[in-house]
Structure formats: structure tokens, C-alpha cells
Amino acid sequence: MNNVRAAIAAWQSQIGDHAVSVAETTREIYQTATFATTQQIPAVLYPANRDEVQACMVIANEYRVPVYPISRGKNWGYGSRVPVQDGCVVMDLAGLNRIVAFDEDLAYVTLEAGVTQQQLYEFLEERHSNLFFSATGSATDSSLVGNVLERGLGEGPYGDRFAYVCGFEVVLPTGELVHTGFGRFSGAKATPINKWGVGPYLDGLFTQSNLGIVTQMTLWLTPKPKHFEIVWYAVEDDHKLEALVDAIRFLKLSGVVQGGFVIANDIRMLSYHQQYPWAESNGQTPLSPELRQQLNQTWGDGKWSGEAAIYAPNHAIGKVVRQTIEETLAPLVDKLCIFNDEMLHLSSSAFAAQYPGLDQQEAIRWYQENPKRGIPNDLSMSMMYWRKHMAYPHGQWDPDRDRCGLIWYSPAVPFRGSDVRKAVNLLTDIAWSYGIEPSLGLNCITERNINIIAAIVYDRDVPGEDERALCCYKAMCQALNAVGYIPYRLGIYAMNDLPAVQDDYQDVLYRLKQTFDPNHILAPGRYEPKR
Amino acid sequence: MNNVRAAIAAWQSQIGDHAVSVAETTREIYQTATFATTQQIPAVLYPANRDEVQACMVIANEYRVPVYPISRGKNWGYGSRVPVQDGCVVMDLAGLNRIVAFDEDLAYVTLEAGVTQQQLYEFLEERHSNLFFSATGSATDSSLVGNVLERGLGEGPYGDRFAYVCGFEVVLPTGELVHTGFGRFSGAKATPINKWGVGPYLDGLFTQSNLGIVTQMTLWLTPKPKHFEIVWYAVEDDHKLEALVDAIRFLKLSGVVQGGFVIANDIRMLSYHQQYPWAESNGQTPLSPELRQQLNQTWGDGKWSGEAAIYAPNHAIGKVVRQTIEETLAPLVDKLCIFNDEMLHLSSSAFAAQYPGLDQQEAIRWYQENPKRGIPNDLSMSMMYWRKHMAYPHGQWDPDRDRCGLIWYSPAVPFRGSDVRKAVNLLTDIAWSYGIEPSLGLNCITERNINIIAAIVYDRDVPGEDERALCCYKAMCQALNAVGYIPYRLGIYAMNDLPAVQDDYQDVLYRLKQTFDPNHILAPGRYEPKR
């Protein structure tokens, strides 16, 4: 540990004592996730800018101390702020929070790694911009860059978020600096607007990897639609799922709908609406079939329900797009509801007739402040508290602190009813067999692929649940790997859970790591399976 | 050269005498481009499959003989089949011409490197598929994979072609094998439908590079639209270009038009319609302003003209999209013409009234067999013969053989009228100053970027023209580099013409090359500037 002490001293002298924390309470926070972890963190670094990130990496190499960068650390369910391996110093990039460039005409913004969703939203609002961004399902104070680097999914037309960014600024593990795309040429006009640049396209190397620290990137924005509607739909009967999936594939593939569709099961929706019904269940878990059905009737979401937004440049186009969606979905769903500006002007009785069971003010707020418009919110935080006995900590959500249990498992599945059915059945059976309610979201963002996002939600304060949840995850992963549905994204618990490789990929990945990080000091083990 | 002889013997014994050519006539063909080259080629290899590609690379390493892979060698204007450096053995992948997989529902096809546009078109026709692909502007017998790897541009909704492929199979320079995306996992269901896979995204490394030989990839297809129209527009006045560009950016950014727009200048259009007017000009070049104007009036294309297609899943959507396009463009253009199925049923007099000056049968054929529908054709070949005295070799186009002179120069420019104007003026002035007609196409494929494709067209049989054309290219490149418009794609003459780099990119690129190709035997110099 002498080298660690020496490195800490060097970092302190480089970026200041205030920017290097070794306090037990701080380290504790960075060692805590939404599941069991044993990793110890010797210190946390808070560089204020890219130069300091570079200087810190030079020191890390000098003393051979591994560094684990996080942007905002809101990677709940996949590892929060916790490094994959023990003994890493965490580098918190929250201080890199500048919005570096913005262009209203060409619809882009250049951001540092620590810029939050809320910050970008407010930036655009202040400028009365006609542009919006693809918000993620995560919290308002989560990082946009961090989510892109994990190839996360978002709302809106640019939901496959990594597809709509370019011009990375990357600090290599050695402290060297690289700009991707056209960015290596000072003054190149196409840096923020051309994805590929000239020569090999390198951006992908720095996503889901431990090959570099992305300190800056350009994020593309979308003009606000002149016509916006939200389509909500639900099916009562589980067997209607396959046909629904195939119909949505048609809508995506033929270009009718440019944004994503989400299809959630009843458990997922329940966990947004309320916490576990402890009283009604007499404290018994998991949820009984009777209680499940009763709660479904209360909330009215059906077995599967979901949303999609219509973004159109004018009302004429919006209207016919809506008609096409309605004609496609109506024969397949039990409920179909359109939310649009007309709703704002309905009398309360007309509203009640058209949207039975909905609170008018709440529905209007939900419609007007929807993440599909690029307005981030914390509404999805509640689901992590599903099995907790404490009340929702509104405005102070912190699932790590509150010992919420959450493990995500997210296989990629072909956009086809039969594939989705097979995967969903396996996940559902495995979840119940571990005493956990199957909480499933089907993210239909691109045209051919669905990312199933399964949540294993539990209470870390219940003895044995940490172990049980991890076993449940392992069982899901093993069962789905066996039939070819592989995770699209990995938690820190999952880096070695991919199937065996049939080619020379592992060697190549190792050599790439060696090339970029000869001392293996950047985020060791992250997306780097053991050989 | 002893090692070359030994390598040839080893290749002959490995893949057969018939698959290794050292014939002078063959080598001559592979040494010829549409501009001056001096590179000598010791031999040409014709592997029949991936295993043979791997075995050939093992031999290349053993004897340290550089190998330069081509897919179909139709890279006219950028280098045809000719290696960047002298002394490379060419590996012709035409033998890898299998269509490996096809899925009508999920809309993809998996191709080997040698599959041609025409081959895929016929494959889909035979199966009565409801799918089509993004055809390139190149010839029917050009490779689809080759174009994607150069990050070429295509017609149709998937014109940014590299954005719509995945699942590469790559033979590394060492002979090792790597599958990108989910492909490294045998049986992974998402390999052909998920672009990114899990872990670092590697596909980009193998585009515009010399890091691997892509032997196979999956190409995404689009459902044939239920409603298809082509919008044609022209402006008479050069000064209307800026406003037109800005309006088209609106149509792209707001999602009205999913396919690309092309805007061509009068010279470009002229060179499609006819060869240089040798008689009218008394053999003088370049074209005089008077003759230029006279020919423009004959063909009626205006100073700038272009096309875009409407792809809609039904007529209701198609109709309002067309209205939006018409409303947007009409105030800005001098001519606006819509070609759609209604045209097929017009009487000849009604046709003549609606489409003055057009031949009805020809227009119908053009509309029905348009590359925008995924039907490749050779119509763009004629432009390379603009300055030739020989007649068009219909059905036997071969610009290398026929000593057509063509050098492409393709800077990336922000999608903004003022940027386009600046670049266009520079290119125009430079072309004329070298006695060459400025032949410009503005490829508006994505939302924020325009690739200007300038053609330097000449006759290689005229002494001095090879040198003059190269000087013209150099002058364009220098002038546009200086103001920040950098080429998006490089010819073999251009690999060292990029501006100086402001970061550690060059070192990283060199180390990457070292990692993938320790003996530097794959396509040396290709997208690998001298350090």
C-alpha cells in the first residue's frame, strides 16, 4: 500500500488537498451500490478539468495505482460508483461540468463528462432554444456522457443515444489526449456534425470499455416538434404480446414512428405507482396472484402496457401518423389512449369521459413535463423503493444510501414476437422461483432489436436477500445465454458472465488494453473478462 | 525480391496455381487507375473463401510481403484496384461472393465482401422480397461491403451506409479471426440485428483503415414503401443555393425526409447527359461561359438541381410529406417536379404538359428503375467519359482501361448555406484556374453534414493532364484544409494530405497498427499518414 500512499500525496500536490478525499465517510459512499459489494476504495479524486485528469493519470501510472472514473455515479443497478475490482481509486468527474459549445441551427451541444440531464435542460430553456435532447430514464442529476458511454437508451427520436454523438475528447490511461472524428484537426468545421471523421472510427473503443476517459463529447439535439402526442396502450391478455411486438416492429421498420416504444409488464408499472402492498399481503413476499390481479385493476395498466410519442414537423403529418399508429395497434390492444394538446382544453367532465380514472391535473403535468420532450424527471426512482418499508424520500432519492436492492439484467433480443415470448417466459419463471416479482421493460428503440430490461428489486435490509438476488441474476443470465440472448450492457457483477468466445476476440481485446493502458491501471476488469 | 518469389510459391501451394496470378497483363490491370500511378504489383491473389484469406495472411507474415485487399476494385477516382504503396500483392476478394443469411421479417442480409449490388438486387427479386437496399452511385458490379468500409454514401433511407451495418467478420493481418458485435458468441441471436454488441464497439476500426480484412457483414434492408415519389428541383440563380441548403436542412433535421438529398451543379449534370461538346467548342477546353449557358438551356437543369425521394408506409402519410416538401421548397426553387405512379397513366399530351421537354418512356423507366428504390444501374458511369473523344462503351464501362481521368475530392462541410457557399466558391475558382470544369455534387445524406463530392474529370490520353489534375486536387485540398473543410474519404494519392494533428492521435494510430499488424504487411499507408 506504500505506492497508494505515495500516489495520494502526489495527487494532493497536483490537484490540491481539497480534491483528494481519503475520508472514511466519503469512501463508504463510493463503496456502496444497490447490491452487495466488497470492493475497498483508498481515495476519491475530484479533478476540475481535463488537464487535471491527464495529470492524475500520469501519477497513476507512475505509482501503478488503478483509477476508476465515474461521471456522476448514478449507475444504479449496474454498480453505482463502485469499481469492478478492489483497490481502485475513484475519479469523480462531476467537476467537469461545462457546456462547451452550442449551435441552434445545426442542433448540437458539446458537453463535458459531468454535465447532468437537468443542467442541459435548463441551459436550453434559458436560451429559449427550439431544440431538445433524448432524456434517459435515470435521474435528473445523472450524467449524459456517462449514459452514452454505457450505450444507454433514451426517450425521443435519438433514443439509441450512442448513435447520435460524435467528437469525443479522450484522456488515455497514459495521460495522452486523443480527439475522435475530425477533432484531431484544429479548426475542422465538421468535428461536431460529422460522426465518422476520416480514417478509422475510434469512438466505439471508448464505450463499454476501460480504454480511455471520455472528458467531452458532442450530443446531437432534435428540433422541438410542432406536433406532439403520446400514445398509450395496454393489453389485458399476456398472449397478445407477440402480435403487439410484431406490429410495433412494422411501425419502427417502415419509419412511421421515429422515437422508441416501451412495453412494460404489470409488475414494472406497479412498482412505479406504489410500494409493495405490505399491509394487504400481511408482509408476505412475493406478490400473490390474487393481490397482483387486484392491484392491476386498481391501476388499470393491463398485463403489458406502454407508450410512444409522435414527433411531427406539422399537424398534417402528425395527424396521419397518429391514424397509422391507431389503425395498426387498435386491433391488437385492449386500451389505446392519445394524449395531446386538445386534452389541455377539455372541461373536467369531458376529460373524465375521455380518460376514465385519470386525474386531469396530474395527466396534464405528466404530458407537459414528459421526458419524451427532453424534460428529465425523477419519476422512475420510485421503483427502486418497491420492497422498502420506508416512505419515498421525495426530492432526496438515494437508493445506495437507502439500501434499495436493484440488479439490472438486460439481454438483447430480436424484435420478433416469438423471441420476446421465449425470453420473457424464462425471465418470469426464474424471477418467481427466487421469490422476486418479474419486473420487465421491453425497450423497442431501434428497428430490429429489443433490449429487455429486467429489474431484480429487493430490500438490502432483509438478511439473505443480497445473495438471493445475485443468484436470481445468475440464473437468468445462464438460462438466456444458453439460448442466445446475451446482455447488451453489464453491471460490475457481470463482467465474467458472458458465454465462451468462438474466435480470437479475447486476445485482441487484451492486446488493445495493452496498447492503450500498458500498466493496466484504468478501471481494470471493466468490460474486460478474465482470460 | 526473393521473399516475394518464395511467398508466391507458398500461396500457390496453399490456394492453387489458378488462384495466384503473376501474368503481366493481369498485373497491368491492377496497376491502372483513373489517374497516374507508378505502383508495381508482383502478383494478384484470388482466395475463394475466408479460410484461404486467413492462410494467405499467415504466408504474407511469414515472408513479410505486403498484401492489399480489394473487394471488387471499383474504387474509381479514389484508386481503383491500385495499392497505396509500391510492391504490394493485391488480394482480390471477388471470390467471396456468398449471400450468407437473409431475414425478411427483421430486414437484413449477411454478405461476403465480393457480393455486388446487382447480385443482391437479383437475390431479393428472386425471393419476391418486400425489402430493398441502399444502392450506391457506383456501378452494378461494385461491392456493397467495399463501399461501406470506405464509409461511402448511398441512395434511400439508409444512405449513411456504415450506420446501417453490423456483425463484421474480420481476418486480422496476422490471420486471426474476429467477429464484431455479438458475433463472437456462437449462437447469439442478436448478432445481425444489434449494432453495438457488448463491450467496446470495434466495427469502426475496420473502416477507412488497414487494420483488418472484412470478409463478411450484415447489411440492413428497408421495407419497400407503399408510397414512393421522387421530387426534382432546380434553381437558375447560383445565389439561391444558400437558402436551398438551409431549407433542406430543415427537412432533414425535422424528420420530414428520411432519405438523402443530392444537389448537383450544372457541370455535373451536363457530364451525365453528354460528353464534352468537342464540335461546338472547336476542341477548346475548358467549357466557355457561352457554351455552358447554351447547354444548360438544352438540358434544363439550372445552375443547381437535385432530387429526393419520399418513402412512406401509406399514401396518407406520403401525401402530407409531399405537401410539406413542396411548401418548403417551392418559394426557393425555380422548378419543382414530382414523379409518382400517376405519371404512369398519363396520356402523352397530358405528360407533355406536365413534364415539358421530357421523354415519357424514358422518364417512366428512370422512375421505375431508380437507384432510390434499390435498383442499381450504370447511369453514373458516363460522367467519367466527359472529356473522352471515344463513344460511350455502353455495357462495357471500364474507366481504368479507357484512360478516363477522374480524381475525387470530398470535403465534409456543415449543413449550412454559408459554409456550403464558401466551399463551393473555392472549389469552383480552383477548378477553372486549372482549366477544369467544376463538377460538384452536394450529398445531403445526414442531418448536419454535407459531403461535397468534387470530380476532377479529364482525359488521361492528353499529355500533361495527369499532372494538371493532381495539381488541381492538391490546390483544392490545401485551400479547403486551411479553412477547416477536411476530406471525409481519401484516394490513394491523398493519404498524406491531411492537416497537422493537434493531439496524440498519430501515436495512437501507429500503436493500433502495431497491435493489429506487427509486421505492417496489410495495405501499408492506407489511411495511415506518414509520421
Boltz contact constraints between the chains, C-beta under 6 A:
constraints:
  - contact:
      token1: [A, 106]
      token2: [B, 414]
      max_distance: 6.0
  - contact:
      token1: [A, 106]
      token2: [B, 448]
      max_distance: 6.0
  - contact:
      token1: [A, 107]
      token2: [B, 253]
      max_distance: 6.0
  - contact:
      token1: [A, 151]
      token2: [B, 196]
      max_distance: 6.0
  - contact:
      token1: [A, 176]
      token2: [B, 504]
      max_distance: 6.0
  - contact:
      token1: [A, 177]
      token2: [B, 503]
      max_distance: 6.0
  - contact:
      token1: [A, 177]
      token2: [B, 504]
      max_distance: 6.0
  - contact:
      token1: [A, 178]
      token2: [B, 503]
      max_distance: 6.0
  - contact:
      token1: [A, 178]
      token2: [B, 504]
      max_distance: 6.0
  - contact:
      token1: [A, 178]
      token2: [B, 505]
      max_distance: 6.0
  - contact:
      token1: [A, 178]
      token2: [B, 508]
      max_distance: 6.0
  - contact:
      token1: [A, 179]
      token2: [B, 503]
      max_distance: 6.0
  - contact:
      token1: [A, 182]
      token2: [B, 486]
      max_distance: 6.0
  - contact:
      token1: [A, 184]
      token2: [B, 501]
      max_distance: 6.0
  - contact:
      token1: [A, 184]
      token2: [B, 503]
      max_distance: 6.0
  - contact:
      token1: [A, 184]
      token2: [B, 505]
      max_distance: 6.0
  - contact:
      token1: [A, 185]
      token2: [B, 486]
      max_distance: 6.0
  - contact:
      token1: [A, 185]
      token2: [B, 499]
      max_distance: 6.0
  - contact:
      token1: [A, 186]
      token2: [B, 502]
      max_distance: 6.0
  - contact:
      token1: [A, 187]
      token2: [B, 484]
      max_distance: 6.0
  - contact:
      token1: [A, 188]
      token2: [B, 484]
      max_distance: 6.0
  - contact:
      token1: [A, 188]
      token2: [B, 486]
      max_distance: 6.0
  - contact:
      token1: [A, 189]
      token2: [B, 414]
      max_distance: 6.0
  - contact:
      token1: [A, 189]
      token2: [B, 484]
      max_distance: 6.0
  - contact:
      token1: [A, 189]
      token2: [B, 485]
      max_distance: 6.0
  - contact:
      token1: [A, 190]
      token2: [B, 412]
      max_distance: 6.0
  - contact:
      token1: [A, 190]
      token2: [B, 449]
      max_distance: 6.0
  - contact:
      token1: [A, 193]
      token2: [B, 414]
      max_distance: 6.0
  - contact:
      token1: [A, 193]
      token2: [B, 448]
      max_distance: 6.0
  - contact:
      token1: [A, 193]
      token2: [B, 449]
      max_distance: 6.0
  - contact:
      token1: [A, 194]
      token2: [B, 412]
      max_distance: 6.0
  - contact:
      token1: [A, 194]
      token2: [B, 449]
      max_distance: 6.0
  - contact:
      token1: [A, 196]
      token2: [B, 151]
      max_distance: 6.0
  - contact:
      token1: [A, 198]
      token2: [B, 487]
      max_distance: 6.0
  - contact:
      token1: [A, 198]
      token2: [B, 488]
      max_distance: 6.0
  - contact:
      token1: [A, 199]
      token2: [B, 208]
      max_distance: 6.0
  - contact:
      token1: [A, 199]
      token2: [B, 527]
      max_distance: 6.0
  - contact:
      token1: [A, 200]
      token2: [B, 205]
      max_distance: 6.0
  - contact:
      token1: [A, 200]
      token2: [B, 208]
      max_distance: 6.0
  - contact:
      token1: [A, 200]
      token2: [B, 209]
      max_distance: 6.0
  - contact:
      token1: [A, 201]
      token2: [B, 204]
      max_distance: 6.0
  - contact:
      token1: [A, 201]
      token2: [B, 207]
      max_distance: 6.0
  - contact:
      token1: [A, 204]
      token2: [B, 201]
      max_distance: 6.0
  - contact:
      token1: [A, 204]
      token2: [B, 204]
      max_distance: 6.0
  - contact:
      token1: [A, 205]
      token2: [B, 200]
      max_distance: 6.0
  - contact:
      token1: [A, 207]
      token2: [B, 201]
      max_distance: 6.0
  - contact:
      token1: [A, 208]
      token2: [B, 199]
      max_distance: 6.0
  - contact:
      token1: [A, 208]
      token2: [B, 200]
      max_distance: 6.0
  - contact:
      token1: [A, 209]
      token2: [B, 200]
      max_distance: 6.0
  - contact:
      token1: [A, 223]
      token2: [B, 253]
      max_distance: 6.0
  - contact:
      token1: [A, 223]
      token2: [B, 254]
      max_distance: 6.0
  - contact:
      token1: [A, 253]
      token2: [B, 107]
      max_distance: 6.0
  - contact:
      token1: [A, 253]
      token2: [B, 223]
      max_distance: 6.0
  - contact:
      token1: [A, 254]
      token2: [B, 223]
      max_distance: 6.0
  - contact:
      token1: [A, 254]
      token2: [B, 313]
      max_distance: 6.0
  - contact:
      token1: [A, 255]
      token2: [B, 258]
      max_distance: 6.0
  - contact:
      token1: [A, 256]
      token2: [B, 313]
      max_distance: 6.0
  - contact:
      token1: [A, 258]
      token2: [B, 255]
      max_distance: 6.0
  - contact:
      token1: [A, 313]
      token2: [B, 254]
      max_distance: 6.0
  - contact:
      token1: [A, 313]
      token2: [B, 256]
      max_distance: 6.0
  - contact:
      token1: [A, 316]
      token2: [B, 320]
      max_distance: 6.0
  - contact:
      token1: [A, 317]
      token2: [B, 320]
      max_distance: 6.0
  - contact:
      token1: [A, 320]
      token2: [B, 316]
      max_distance: 6.0
  - contact:
      token1: [A, 320]
      token2: [B, 317]
      max_distance: 6.0
  - contact:
      token1: [A, 320]
      token2: [B, 320]
      max_distance: 6.0
  - contact:
      token1: [A, 412]
      token2: [B, 190]
      max_distance: 6.0
  - contact:
      token1: [A, 412]
      token2: [B, 194]
      max_distance: 6.0
  - contact:
      token1: [A, 414]
      token2: [B, 106]
      max_distance: 6.0
  - contact:
      token1: [A, 414]
      token2: [B, 189]
      max_distance: 6.0
  - contact:
      token1: [A, 414]
      token2: [B, 193]
      max_distance: 6.0
  - contact:
      token1: [A, 448]
      token2: [B, 106]
      max_distance: 6.0
  - contact:
      token1: [A, 448]
      token2: [B, 193]
      max_distance: 6.0
  - contact:
      token1: [A, 449]
      token2: [B, 190]
      max_distance: 6.0
  - contact:
      token1: [A, 449]
      token2: [B, 193]
      max_distance: 6.0
  - contact:
      token1: [A, 449]
      token2: [B, 194]
      max_distance: 6.0
  - contact:
      token1: [A, 484]
      token2: [B, 187]
      max_distance: 6.0
  - contact:
      token1: [A, 484]
      token2: [B, 188]
      max_distance: 6.0
  - contact:
      token1: [A, 484]
      token2: [B, 189]
      max_distance: 6.0
  - contact:
      token1: [A, 485]
      token2: [B, 189]
      max_distance: 6.0
  - contact:
      token1: [A, 486]
      token2: [B, 182]
      max_distance: 6.0
  - contact:
      token1: [A, 486]
      token2: [B, 185]
      max_distance: 6.0
  - contact:
      token1: [A, 486]
      token2: [B, 188]
      max_distance: 6.0
  - contact:
      token1: [A, 487]
      token2: [B, 198]
      max_distance: 6.0
  - contact:
      token1: [A, 488]
      token2: [B, 198]
      max_distance: 6.0
  - contact:
      token1: [A, 499]
      token2: [B, 185]
      max_distance: 6.0
  - contact:
      token1: [A, 501]
      token2: [B, 184]
      max_distance: 6.0
  - contact:
      token1: [A, 502]
      token2: [B, 186]
      max_distance: 6.0
  - contact:
      token1: [A, 503]
      token2: [B, 177]
      max_distance: 6.0
  - contact:
      token1: [A, 503]
      token2: [B, 178]
      max_distance: 6.0
  - contact:
      token1: [A, 503]
      token2: [B, 179]
      max_distance: 6.0
  - contact:
      token1: [A, 503]
      token2: [B, 184]
      max_distance: 6.0
  - contact:
      token1: [A, 504]
      token2: [B, 176]
      max_distance: 6.0
  - contact:
      token1: [A, 504]
      token2: [B, 177]
      max_distance: 6.0
  - contact:
      token1: [A, 504]
      token2: [B, 178]
      max_distance: 6.0
  - contact:
      token1: [A, 505]
      token2: [B, 178]
      max_distance: 6.0
  - contact:
      token1: [A, 505]
      token2: [B, 184]
      max_distance: 6.0
  - contact:
      token1: [A, 508]
      token2: [B, 178]
      max_distance: 6.0
  - contact:
      token1: [A, 511]
      token2: [B, 515]
      max_distance: 6.0
  - contact:
      token1: [A, 515]
      token2: [B, 511]
      max_distance: 6.0
  - contact:
      token1: [A, 515]
      token2: [B, 515]
      max_distance: 6.0
  - contact:
      token1: [A, 527]
      token2: [B, 199]
      max_distance: 6.0
